[in-house]
Amino acid sequence: MTAVGINGTVVRPVQAIDAWIGRVVEAVAALLVLAEVVLLFSGVVARYVFHRPIVWSDEMAGSVFLWLGMLGAVVALRRGEHMAFNAMGTRATERTRAMLSALVMACVIATLCMLLKPAVEYVEDEAFAVLPNLGVPASWRVLGIEVGIVLMIVSIAFQAARRDTFLLTLAALAVVALLGGGLWAIGPWLAAIGNINLVVFFVVIVGVAILIGVPIGFAFAMATLSYLAFTTSTPLSVVINRLDQGMSQPLLLAIPMFIFLGLLIEVMGLARTIINFVASLLGSVRGGLYYVLLVAMILVSGISGSKAADMAAIAPGLFPEMRRRGAKEGDLVALLAASAAMADTIPPSIVLITLGSVTGISIASLFTAGHRPWCWPARWRC
């Protein structure tokens, strides 16, 4: 496979370098997931089985998780898997789609460039701190933020070259820079109107960005950075600090374990065993396979915390037979998505863990609240 570069010129080195970077990032991310699982499992065994906790395991696991989160963002950006609204692009002409794609990439690059300088400064500041248990500079841990931002910028540049939209992306980036300059020029006026300026940044800018297809996370990041830069005197390094603190929450360390458990369920065939058991009970009734899908999602969700893994485990075992019996493709996808959203309340749940870590609510209370609605009949106590 060749890569199409500027003005239709075939640029094989671009394709080769981009593919090499992708393989390295994905390999490192996979190794970090494995290391995270081993660290967490070893820490739990040492603490609760041998009663000799490994004092540095949590600190190391938090550092690995930060690197894993940033490399995961790079992988998701390369694969186009960040959550985004793509309805406008799918209904547009080919030329309009190319322009929208270039504008989206320009917005993402602008956001990352705004984050790069504060990230470098934050890493330099952290170099003076030392992790208490590991005894190494804290900059080693937060360096993952800087590396992730640089890799995302490089990935976007290579993506534009592969799609023969490099010049178009540069033009779109100039437009975004011009709009940013306009916001900077009217910054004093925006600061003078008080909280009304929140409408400009978090309704207008976020709404337009999401509408044209900018990933939702980058849309909010762009609006937040613009608000801080043009209307306040707050240094942008506070955003990097929040990224660091957000990805260093101890509660979030459970997420790799739940994802790993979900993959084990898929690989080992446990989901198919559950499907066969439920099908033996409900498969003969009218619309029985629909009930089987719902019940199987509930049962598997009570084991795995990753709903994406649950769907990947359940759908291949049921969809072929349901299609053979005349089920419509849209109905299958809708039922699977609805059952996965419903199962997010069943502990263990990554969504509940994330909600608890952000709001400070007890995870045990959230798990109890998510478990009680499933008790039957309702008058029974769980």
URBELWO-V124576 format. One record per helix or strand. SS is the DSSP state (2 for helix, 1 for strand). FROM is the first residue (numbers start at 1). TO is the last residue. If there is no record, write none. Layout:
# URBELWO-V124576
SS_FROM_TO + SS_FROM_TO
This chain:
# URBELWO-V124576
1_4_4 + 2_6_8 + 1_10_10 + 2_12_48 + 2_57_79 + 2_87_91 + 2_94_126 + 1_130_130 + 1_137_137 + 2_139_162 + 1_163_163 + 2_166_185 + 2_187_192 + 2_194_212 + 2_216_231 + 2_237_246 + 2_250_268 + 2_270_282 + 2_288_301 + 2_307_324 + 2_329_343 + 2_350_359 + 2_363_372
